[in-house]
Amino acid sequence: MSVAPGSRIFEADYPAEPQVVHQVRERVEDFVCTCGLSADELDALKVALSEAFSNAVCHGSPLGPRNRVHLRCEADGQRLVVQVTDEGGGFLPTRIALPEFEEWKTSGRGLYIMQELMDAVDFEMVPGGTRVRLVKILPSVQPERAEAKGAAKLRAEKLRFAAVSG
């Protein structure tokens, strides 16, 4: 994987255990502290990261805690890329949408939430699992950021409404 000049990178492997999610969030928060994200953007990143990591633990770790989840963060001054890679059988969503209210269960909205909170989300089958890539355009990259912020605020309001309604 090529690295852009001036990039900062953090990589780590974690056991596929639900209780590790908090530690992962804290580590990523430490990593992005110099990226210039607002408090709302940081919260959105942590929610998307929690969803990606939780999915890797719950759905991409057939051996439970014996599996590992790989985390890679890269910030290059223009964008932040967070990758979560599991050791499961592979998963490529064909359609990501908020389920109809009648279909709501206690889970099933994580992919939609990640997509709504990040500037880009993609899924890739890799040897031995699935990689989820979360991308956030950093504040120094304007003018498209102002438009993206308005859209992000609207998405956050929709998610708050969805959470209250569910």
N, C-alpha and C positions, 0 to 999 in steps of 0.2 A: 504494500500500500504506500503510495507516494505521499510525502509530507510537504506542505507549502512552506516556503521560507518564512521564518518568524512565527511559526505555529507553536502552540503549547499543547502537549499531549499528556493524558493520564490514561493508564490502562491497568486493569485489575481483574482477577477472577474471584468469584464468590461462590460459596456452596448454594445450591438451589433450595434455599430455606426461606419461608415467608418473613421471618424475623430479621432478615438481612436487609430488607427494603429500606428501613430507616437509616441504617449505616450508609447504604449506597446514596440515598438522597443527601445526607450530610456531606459525603465526600464530593459529590458533584457540586453542591452549593459552595464548598470551599474552592473548588476548581474555577467556577465561573465568577467568583467575587470581583475580578478585575475586568469583566466583560461589559460592564455598564448597563446591565439589565435593570429595569425598574423592579420594585417589589412585586407588582402584579405579574410581570414577565417571569420572574424567578419562581413565583408560586405556580404559574402555568407549566413551566419546565418541570418542576418537581412532581406535579400531578401526572404529566405525560410520562415522565421517567418511571414513576411508581406503577403506572398501568403497564408499561412495557416490561418492566422487571417482574412484576407479579404474573403477567402472562407467561413469561419465560419459566418461572418457577412452577406455576400450576399446569401449564399445557405443554411446555417444551422440555420437561425434565422427567422422562419415564422412569428413571432410577431414583427419583426423589433427591435427597441431600447428597447422594453420591455423584450426581451430575453437577456440573459447574456452569455458571452464567458469566460470560465475559462482558466487561464494560470497557468501552473506549470513548474518551472525550477528546475532541480537538477544537481549539479556538485559534483562528488565524487573523483576527482583527475585522473580518467581514462577516463571518458566520461561525456559529457554534454547532458542531455535529456530535451527537451522542448516539452511540451504537450499543445495543444490547443483543448479545448472541447466545442462543441456547443450544442444547444438545439433543433436541427432540427430532421428530420425524419430518419436520418441515411444514411450513404453512405459508400460503400466499392467498390473501383475501382477494376475492373477485369484485366485491362491492362492499363499501363501508357506508353505512347509513344508520341514523338513529332509528331503532325499532319503533313500530307503532306502539302507542301507549298500552293497548290490550296485550301486547306481546312481552311487556317488560317483566323481567325476572330480577333476582338479586344481582345478577351479573349480565354481561353481554353488551355493555356500552363503552368498554375501554378503548377499542380501536377508533370509534367515533370521537371520543374525548381527546385522544392523542391527535387525531387529524385536525380537530377544531382549535386546539391550543398551540400547535406548532405551525411554523411557516411551511414545512414540508415533512412528510412521513412516507417512508417506503419500506417495503419488506423484500427480503432476498433470501432465497434458499441457498445455503452454503453447505459445503461438505460437513455432515454431522449435525445439521440443525437449521435454524432460522435466524437471520439478522434483521433487527428493526433499527431503522436509522431515523432519528429525530433531528430536524434542522431548525435552527433559530437564526434569523438575520440579526446581526448586532447593530446597536444604535448608531454606530459611526457610518453605516451604509444607508444614506438617505438619497433621494426623496421618497422612494417607494415605501419606506418605513412608516411614514405618516399615514398613508392609506392602509397599510397592514395593521397599524395600531387601531384604527377605527373599526376594521373588520374583526380584530381580536376582541375588542371591547364588546361588540355586538355578539360574538360567539360566547363570550363569558356570561353575558346576560342570559342568552338562550340556555346555557348549561345550568345556571343558577335556577332558572325557571323549571327546567327539566328535573333537577334534583328536588325542588320543593314539590313539584307535581307528582313525583314518583314516590 
